[in-house]
């Protein structure tokens, strides 16, 4: 088998195939520098395997510690072994062959009188199917871990499994040794940071344009948070959607951001990416959104 | 951990006799019932005998099962990985994972 991790080239997978080492969907990383910690903690999605979730330790607040770093949300790729639907939630038992874990997905109804509806994409989550999960970690009294899912989406392109495992290794290396190039910024490897390398922040940071995985890592200045368009959309959803059960509508987001120079495709694309990353979720319909941090 | 299953590249099956493992490969032939010959990520050929008939296989599949002493596998579960799964890159990823196996196994 020729080539290596870098020379073998994961760069030929780009955003067009629904996954990939360089894309917003399949993997990639950004982080906050410690200098950012005092400004605002950007919520991140950390790629993990089930074993890491089960080994996670409780943090100071509601977060859990994975590999020495506090994580907000985690992303897994796993196969469903059992599904049980109840009135207001669906319970899954999933595994990625590093471990088996329970996942809870709560269903939202239109109002109190209405029976919660099972979205079409959720109905596709059957036993034996690989899915991508964005969730927060919860622990029982016996410290057994489970996941509360924001998003469980079926995987059509199983190359995403490959990319996910590589993302897990990379995230682990970054938390252990620091980001490549970090020393140039005067940061120390392993220095505590507000967030783990995440999947949310990689888009638009240069990794997608690289043609070679190793080169991409070396050349990417990954000390920023979310790309500008994602951060702008997230700000609107957080500030204007937090007080309302239904969140903020797409028309409001467009009204707020067009004057800032964003066009509609850019805004809709950013919303889609934030949905995929589990940073926001849709509420009463596909055009209203709330932040998962609310 | 009792639920851990090693993801193998193919030629390393012999090191895991009687263990439950995970193997991804390309289907070379299928007898229409329980026997599937597949080429694993490292190019080695592996015969999988499922405990029940399987059907509608895609080009690449993932098999979970037990490794037998004769180098075959007894297949318990199977997932279709489609016709566009990149087995070569998966094999490269397995090498990376193996170099950092502490992340994935206890």
HADDOCK unambig.tbl for C-alpha pairs under 7 A between the chains (distance, minus, plus):
assign (segid A and resid 4 and name CA) (segid B and resid 92 and name CA) 6.99 0.50 0.50
assign (segid A and resid 5 and name CA) (segid B and resid 92 and name CA) 6.59 0.50 0.50
assign (segid A and resid 49 and name CA) (segid B and resid 104 and name CA) 6.95 0.50 0.50
assign (segid A and resid 51 and name CA) (segid B and resid 104 and name CA) 6.28 0.50 0.50
assign (segid A and resid 97 and name CA) (segid B and resid 3 and name CA) 6.71 0.50 0.50
assign (segid A and resid 97 and name CA) (segid B and resid 4 and name CA) 5.27 0.50 0.50
assign (segid A and resid 97 and name CA) (segid B and resid 5 and name CA) 5.07 0.50 0.50
assign (segid A and resid 98 and name CA) (segid B and resid 3 and name CA) 6.66 0.50 0.50
assign (segid A and resid 98 and name CA) (segid B and resid 4 and name CA) 4.51 0.50 0.50
assign (segid A and resid 98 and name CA) (segid B and resid 5 and name CA) 6.36 0.50 0.50
assign (segid A and resid 98 and name CA) (segid B and resid 104 and name CA) 5.65 0.50 0.50
assign (segid A and resid 98 and name CA) (segid B and resid 105 and name CA) 6.15 0.50 0.50
assign (segid A and resid 99 and name CA) (segid B and resid 3 and name CA) 4.99 0.50 0.50
assign (segid A and resid 99 and name CA) (segid B and resid 4 and name CA) 5.36 0.50 0.50
assign (segid A and resid 100 and name CA) (segid B and resid 3 and name CA) 6.30 0.50 0.50
assign (segid A and resid 128 and name CA) (segid B and resid 79 and name CA) 6.72 0.50 0.50
assign (segid A and resid 158 and name CA) (segid B and resid 81 and name CA) 5.61 0.50 0.50
assign (segid A and resid 158 and name CA) (segid B and resid 85 and name CA) 6.22 0.50 0.50
assign (segid A and resid 159 and name CA) (segid B and resid 85 and name CA) 5.68 0.50 0.50
assign (segid A and resid 159 and name CA) (segid B and resid 86 and name CA) 6.53 0.50 0.50
assign (segid A and resid 162 and name CA) (segid B and resid 90 and name CA) 5.60 0.50 0.50
assign (segid A and resid 162 and name CA) (segid B and resid 93 and name CA) 6.44 0.50 0.50
assign (segid A and resid 166 and name CA) (segid B and resid 93 and name CA) 6.48 0.50 0.50
